[in-house]
Amino acid sequence: MINNSSVRKILILSANPLKTSRLRLDNEVREIDQGLNRAKHREQYELVQKWAVRTDDIRRALLDTEPQFVHFCGHGYGENGLAFEAEDGKVKLVSTNALAGLFELCQDHVKCVILNACYSEVQAEAISQHIDYVVGMKQSIGDEAAIKFAIGFYDAIGAGRSVEDAYKFGCNAIELETIPEHLTPILKKRANGISMNCKKQITFVLSGTLDSLERSKLEAIVAHLRIVARDAYLTIVDVQEGSIKLVLEGSQEGLERLETLFKSGKISEVLGISVEDVYFVTSENAHAREDTKSEGNNEIDANLKELVKSILGQVWRVQYRVLGDASVDKLYDAIQGGRSLDDLLSFAAGGSAFDMRSAWELLYQAVGLTVNVLALYKIWKQEHNRPPSKEELSQKAREAGIYDSYERAVLKKLDALIEEVTKQ
């Protein structure tokens, strides 16, 4: 018989405020409950559920239950916070600092936090300063993927596996369903009281000299590496003299993927330029500062931007009309600079601005996809001295992994996008 003191509590905090898109939170919690009830170590876990959670409810639930696991399911808005319910049932955003401060007060018993909400990586990063393991989402995540992650994660926890293993089982559960979002969850870990998840940088050493590298080629290389790394936010923070040394900043997963592909021999060249070495930047050899970019990345090719707008006007009419030229300019600049959508959403702090978020999300992906397809078009043209056909560009997109890098709703437009680009 299990002593009550050895029972680990999992606190579920769910919130789906009025005027936010409806989520299948009841299904997510039911699946977690059913998985734990059939688990090998089910006697060791107790599930505590709190619904329509308000700010006072968070504190009281943490104090009353003293859980080891805390699972939030609902809406996330990046830098603006997580969405809980106000007294009238509408959205009340809780800031990242406030959440981190609350978990700091509970770090003696809380060992793992799951933030199963869109764009919650920023909160996960802050909370991981105080909690051993925190899972957040580095971009939007669909209902089905969020539920599958929760099922895989808690199935593994109930089987006695570690949090790190459970995280991998959760990601794999998404991938098994062929949902292209298995890289969205990200695990943050604390080591000796210090978060291990600061931004990472990697150096790509290419053959040749900096003078021999045209700016258009540099842009094409960055676009190509974003696709290979499956990291839309990969950006150049420095270009060093001598051999072509590109210092790239991005997610640890994306950069580790690039390093692994190089070491395994799968990346020996990029757009016809040989790759001599790939290594992570350490504090001793770091040459870049956060939020700095190479001169080439800061210069915006006006002609290319207008071409992107023209294609958006043909392929993405509804979202383009809703947000207009100024929004496309901001999104284009953000994507070319490796910036996230959340950097552009400070205006979405409340009210009707939330209704626009879905349009921004889709248009952000539309602009990113358009830029990447145009980059592949330029790459093909450089390699073959002629423009590609629709079929050739489509095959190039598949080889580059584009079909695995965007949400299904966006990929439905890919054929039309390729057709429009090949008309140029």
C-alpha positions in Angstrom: 0.0 0.0 0.0 1.3 3.5 -0.9 1.8 6.0 1.9 0.0 9.2 1.2 3.2 11.2 1.7 4.8 9.3 -1.3 1.8 10.1 -3.7 2.9 12.7 -6.3 0.2 15.2 -7.2 -0.4 16.5 -10.7 -2.3 19.8 -10.7 -4.2 20.6 -13.8 -4.9 24.3 -14.4 -7.2 25.0 -17.4 -8.6 28.2 -18.8 -10.5 29.0 -22.0 -11.8 32.6 -21.5 -14.6 34.1 -23.4 -13.8 35.5 -26.8 -10.8 33.2 -27.3 -10.8 30.2 -29.7 -12.4 27.2 -28.1 -10.0 24.4 -27.1 -10.7 20.7 -26.3 -9.4 21.1 -22.8 -11.9 18.5 -21.4 -10.6 15.9 -23.8 -7.0 16.7 -22.9 -7.6 16.3 -19.2 -9.7 13.2 -19.7 -6.9 11.5 -21.7 -4.4 12.4 -19.0 -6.7 10.9 -16.4 -7.4 7.7 -18.3 -3.7 7.2 -19.0 -2.7 7.6 -15.4 -5.6 5.2 -14.3 -4.2 2.5 -16.5 -0.5 3.2 -15.6 1.8 0.7 -14.0 2.4 3.1 -11.1 -1.1 4.6 -10.9 -1.2 4.4 -7.1 1.7 6.9 -7.0 -0.2 9.7 -8.7 -3.1 11.9 -7.8 -4.7 14.2 -10.4 -6.2 17.5 -9.1 -8.3 19.4 -11.6 -9.0 23.2 -11.6 -11.2 24.6 -14.3 -11.9 28.2 -15.5 -8.9 29.2 -13.5 -8.5 32.8 -12.2 -5.4 34.4 -10.7 -6.5 33.7 -7.1 -7.2 30.1 -8.0 -3.6 29.6 -9.2 -2.1 30.6 -5.9 -4.7 28.8 -3.8 -4.3 25.6 -5.7 -0.6 25.6 -5.4 -0.8 26.3 -1.6 -3.6 23.8 -1.0 -2.3 20.8 -3.0 1.5 21.3 -3.0 1.8 19.5 -6.3 5.0 18.0 -7.8 3.7 18.5 -11.4 1.7 21.6 -12.6 0.0 21.3 -16.0 -1.5 24.4 -17.6 -3.7 24.0 -20.7 -5.1 27.0 -22.4 -4.0 30.0 -24.5 -0.5 31.6 -24.5 0.4 35.0 -26.0 4.2 35.0 -26.0 5.7 38.0 -24.2 2.2 39.2 -23.2 1.7 36.2 -20.9 -0.7 33.3 -20.4 -4.5 33.8 -20.6 -6.5 33.1 -17.4 -10.0 34.2 -16.6 -11.1 37.5 -15.2 -14.1 37.9 -12.9 -16.4 38.4 -15.9 -15.0 35.3 -17.7 -13.0 37.3 -20.2 -9.2 37.2 -20.8 -6.9 38.2 -18.0 -3.2 38.0 -19.0 -0.8 37.0 -16.3 2.7 38.3 -17.0 5.8 36.1 -17.3 7.5 37.8 -14.3 4.4 37.2 -12.1 4.3 33.5 -13.0 8.0 33.1 -12.5 7.8 34.8 -9.1 4.9 32.6 -8.0 6.8 29.4 -8.9 9.8 30.6 -7.1 7.7 30.6 -4.0 6.7 27.0 -4.7 10.1 25.6 -5.8 10.4 23.4 -2.7 7.7 21.0 -3.9 7.0 21.8 -7.6 9.5 19.8 -9.8 7.9 20.0 -13.2 5.7 22.5 -15.1 4.0 21.8 -18.4 2.7 24.9 -20.3 0.6 23.3 -23.0 -0.2 26.6 -24.7 0.9 28.4 -27.8 4.0 30.6 -27.6 4.7 29.7 -24.0 8.5 29.2 -24.4 9.1 32.6 -22.9 7.3 31.7 -19.7 9.0 28.3 -19.6 12.4 30.0 -19.8 11.6 32.3 -16.9 10.0 29.6 -14.7 13.0 27.3 -15.3 15.2 29.7 -13.3 13.4 28.2 -10.3 11.9 24.8 -11.3 13.9 21.8 -12.4 11.9 21.0 -15.6 9.6 23.2 -17.6 8.0 22.4 -21.0 6.8 25.3 -23.2 5.8 25.7 -26.8 8.0 27.7 -29.1 5.3 28.5 -31.5 1.5 27.9 -32.0 0.4 24.3 -31.4 -2.8 22.7 -32.6 -5.3 21.0 -30.3 -4.6 17.5 -31.6 -0.8 17.9 -31.2 -1.2 19.4 -27.7 -3.4 16.5 -26.6 -1.1 13.9 -28.1 1.9 15.5 -26.3 0.1 15.3 -23.0 -0.9 11.7 -23.5 2.6 10.6 -24.4 4.2 12.6 -21.5 1.9 11.3 -18.8 1.9 7.7 -20.1 5.7 7.8 -19.6 5.4 9.4 -16.2 2.9 6.8 -15.1 5.3 4.1 -16.3 8.0 5.4 -14.0 10.1 7.1 -16.6 12.0 10.3 -16.0 10.7 13.8 -17.0 13.3 14.0 -19.8 12.2 10.6 -21.2 8.5 11.7 -20.8 9.2 14.8 -22.8 10.6 12.7 -25.6 7.7 10.3 -25.4 5.3 13.3 -25.7 7.1 14.7 -28.8 7.2 11.2 -30.3 3.4 10.8 -29.7 2.9 13.8 -32.0 5.2 12.5 -34.6 3.6 9.0 -34.6 0.4 10.7 -35.7 2.2 12.3 -38.6 1.4 15.8 -37.1 4.2 18.2 -38.2 4.4 19.8 -34.8 6.7 17.4 -32.8 9.4 20.0 -32.6 7.1 22.6 -31.1 7.4 21.5 -27.4 10.7 22.5 -25.8 12.1 21.3 -22.5 13.8 23.8 -20.2 16.1 22.5 -17.4 17.6 24.0 -14.3 21.1 23.0 -13.3 22.4 24.1 -9.9 19.9 26.9 -9.7 20.9 28.2 -13.2 18.8 27.8 -16.3 20.5 25.9 -19.0 18.5 27.3 -21.8 19.9 30.7 -22.9 20.0 31.3 -26.6 22.6 29.3 -28.5 25.0 30.2 -31.2 26.8 28.1 -33.8 29.6 28.9 -36.3 29.3 27.7 -39.9 32.7 27.8 -41.6 32.4 27.8 -45.4 35.1 27.6 -48.1 36.1 30.8 -49.9 36.4 34.4 -48.8 33.9 37.0 -47.6 34.6 39.1 -50.7 33.5 36.2 -52.9 30.1 35.9 -51.2 27.4 37.9 -52.8 24.7 39.3 -50.6 22.0 37.5 -52.5 23.9 34.2 -51.9 24.2 35.0 -48.2 20.4 35.5 -47.9 19.8 32.2 -49.8 22.2 30.4 -47.5 20.3 31.6 -44.4 16.9 30.7 -45.9 18.2 27.3 -46.8 19.7 26.7 -43.3 16.4 27.7 -41.6 14.6 25.0 -43.6 17.3 22.4 -42.8 17.4 23.3 -39.1 13.5 23.5 -39.0 14.0 26.7 -37.1 12.2 29.7 -38.7 13.9 32.1 -36.3 17.5 31.1 -37.2 19.4 34.3 -37.8 22.9 35.6 -38.6 24.4 37.6 -35.7 27.9 38.0 -37.1 29.9 37.5 -40.3 33.7 37.2 -39.7 36.5 38.0 -42.0 38.9 35.6 -43.7 37.1 32.3 -44.4 33.4 32.7 -44.5 32.4 32.3 -40.9 28.7 32.7 -40.2 27.7 33.0 -36.6 24.1 31.8 -36.3 21.7 32.1 -33.4 18.7 30.0 -32.9 17.0 27.2 -30.9 19.3 24.6 -29.3 17.4 21.9 -31.2 17.8 23.5 -34.5 21.5 24.2 -34.1 22.2 20.7 -32.8 20.4 19.4 -35.9 22.8 21.3 -38.1 25.9 20.1 -36.1 24.7 16.5 -36.3 24.0 16.7 -40.0 27.5 18.1 -40.6 29.2 15.4 -38.4 27.3 12.7 -40.1 28.3 13.9 -43.6 24.8 14.9 -44.6 25.8 18.6 -44.9 29.0 18.8 -46.8 28.0 21.9 -48.8 25.4 24.7 -48.8 24.3 25.9 -52.2 27.5 24.7 -53.8 29.8 26.1 -51.2 31.8 23.5 -49.2 31.2 23.5 -45.4 34.6 23.2 -43.6 33.5 23.1 -40.0 30.5 23.6 -37.7 30.9 24.2 -34.0 29.0 25.8 -31.1 30.1 29.3 -29.9 31.5 29.3 -26.4 32.0 32.2 -24.0 35.6 32.3 -25.0 35.1 32.5 -28.7 31.8 34.5 -28.9 32.0 37.5 -31.2 28.3 38.4 -31.4 25.9 40.3 -29.1 22.3 39.4 -28.6 20.0 41.2 -31.0 22.8 42.2 -33.4 22.7 41.2 -37.1 25.1 41.3 -40.0 25.1 44.3 -42.2 23.7 42.2 -45.1 20.7 41.1 -43.0 19.9 44.7 -42.1 19.7 45.8 -45.7 16.2 45.1 -47.1 16.0 44.2 -50.8 13.0 46.4 -51.8 12.5 44.6 -55.0 12.2 41.2 -53.3 9.8 42.7 -50.7 7.6 44.0 -53.5 7.7 40.6 -55.2 6.7 38.9 -51.9 3.7 41.4 -51.7 2.7 40.7 -55.2 2.7 36.9 -54.6 0.8 37.4 -51.4 -1.8 39.4 -53.2 -2.4 36.5 -55.6 -2.2 33.6 -53.3 -3.1 34.8 -49.8 -5.8 37.4 -50.6 -7.9 37.3 -47.4 -5.1 37.7 -44.9 -3.2 40.2 -47.0 -6.3 42.4 -47.3 -7.0 42.2 -43.6 -3.6 43.4 -42.4 -2.3 45.4 -45.3 1.1 46.6 -46.7 2.5 47.9 -43.4 1.9 44.6 -41.7 3.6 42.7 -44.5 6.6 45.0 -44.3 7.0 44.3 -40.6 6.6 40.5 -41.0 9.0 40.4 -43.9 11.6 42.3 -42.0 11.1 40.1 -39.0 11.5 36.9 -40.9 14.5 38.1 -42.8 16.0 39.1 -39.4 15.1 35.8 -37.8 12.6 37.5 -35.4 9.5 35.7 -34.0 5.9 36.7 -34.4 5.7 37.6 -30.8 8.1 40.4 -31.2 5.4 42.1 -33.3 2.4 41.4 -31.1 2.9 43.9 -28.3 -0.2 45.6 -29.5 -2.3 42.5 -28.8 -2.5 43.2 -25.0 -6.3 43.0 -24.9 -9.7 43.8 -26.4 -10.4 43.2 -30.1 -6.7 42.9 -30.9 -7.0 39.2 -29.9 -9.4 38.7 -32.8 -6.6 39.7 -35.1 -4.0 37.3 -33.8 -5.1 34.3 -35.9 -4.8 36.5 -39.0 -1.3 37.6 -38.0 -0.2 34.0 -37.3 -1.3 32.8 -40.7 0.1 35.8 -42.5 3.4 35.4 -40.7 3.7 31.8 -41.9 2.5 32.9 -45.4 5.3 35.5 -45.6 7.8 33.1 -44.3 6.8 30.4 -46.7 6.8 32.8 -49.6 10.3 34.0 -48.8 11.6 30.5 -48.5 10.1 29.4 -51.8 11.5 32.4 -53.5 14.9 31.5 -52.0 14.7 28.0 -53.4 13.7 29.5 -56.8 16.8 31.7 -56.7 19.0 28.7 -55.6 17.7 26.5 -58.5 18.2 29.4 -61.0 21.8 29.8 -59.8 22.5 26.1 -59.9 21.0 25.4 -63.4 21.3 28.8 -65.1 17.5 28.8 -65.8 14.3 29.2 -63.9 12.7 26.0 -62.5 9.4 24.6 -63.7 6.5 24.2 -61.3 7.3 20.5 -60.9 11.1 21.1 -60.3 10.4 23.8 -57.7 7.9 21.5 -56.0 10.5 18.7 -55.8 13.1 21.2 -54.5 10.7 22.2 -51.7 10.2 18.6 -50.7 13.9 17.9 -50.6 14.4 21.1 -48.5 11.8 19.9 -46.0 9.3 22.7 -46.5 6.4 20.2 -46.4 7.4 19.3 -42.9 8.0 22.8 -41.6 4.6 24.5 -41.8 1.1 23.9 -40.6 -1.4 22.0 -42.8 -3.6 25.0 -43.3 -0.7 26.9 -44.8 0.6 24.0 -46.9 -2.8 23.8 -48.6 -1.6 27.0 -50.5 1.8 25.7 -51.3 1.0 24.4 -54.8 -0.7 27.7 -55.7 2.4 29.6 -54.3 4.8 27.5 -56.3 2.7 28.1 -59.4 2.8 31.9 -58.8 6.5 32.0 -58.1 7.4 30.1 -61.3 5.4 32.7 -63.3 7.9 35.4 -62.2 
